[in-house]
Amino acid sequence: MKQVKYILVNETGSANAAGVGHCSRVSDFRHHTIVNSKGRSHQALINQLVSLRRQYPDAKILGLGEIDGENIRPSKAMNRLRRELSDLE
């Protein structure tokens, strides 16, 4: 079974989510999967995150925009998304 420690949300809208996974700021987050939010409704994004959360209950959910080198800078939008997800669990 694939080990996933981080669920990374590409909230930037970049169409190249696969390329984002190889950039230096994300390379330290081994064992991750990237969810692209571009072209998805908010509910579709929530549904996919809920599904991934069931598969990987211990994985942390981060936005790519929150990763600043070795630091994590929480954003209001991702905090709202995480709160919404916690209400569904």
QUIZI-V485088 format. One record per residue. RES is the residue in one small letter. SS is DSSP state (H for helix, E for strand, C for the rest). PSI is psi as a letter, one per 30 degrees, with the letter a starting at -180 (* if undefined). Layout:
res: (RES | RES)
ss: (SS | SS)
psi: (PSI | PSI)
This chain:
res: (m | k | q | v | k | y | i | l | v | n | e | t | g | s | a | n | a | a | g | v | g | h | c | s | r | v | s | d | f | r | h | h | t | i | v | n | s | k | g | r | s | h | q | a | l | i | n | q | l | v | s | l | r | r | q | y | p | d | a | k | i | l | g | l | g | e | i | d | g | e | n | i | r | p | s | k | a | m | n | r | l | r | r | e | l | s | d | l | e)
ss: (C | C | C | C | C | E | E | E | E | E | C | C | C | C | C | C | H | H | H | H | C | C | C | H | H | H | H | C | C | C | C | E | E | E | E | E | C | C | C | C | C | H | H | H | H | H | H | H | H | H | H | H | H | H | H | C | C | C | C | E | E | E | E | H | H | H | E | E | C | C | E | E | C | C | C | H | H | H | H | H | H | H | H | H | H | H | H | H | C)
psi: (k | k | k | k | f | k | j | k | k | i | f | f | g | k | f | i | e | e | e | e | f | f | l | e | f | f | f | f | i | l | h | l | k | k | k | k | f | k | g | k | l | e | e | e | e | e | e | e | e | e | e | e | e | e | e | i | f | f | k | k | j | l | k | e | f | f | j | i | b | f | l | k | j | k | l | e | e | e | e | e | e | e | e | e | e | f | f | f | *)
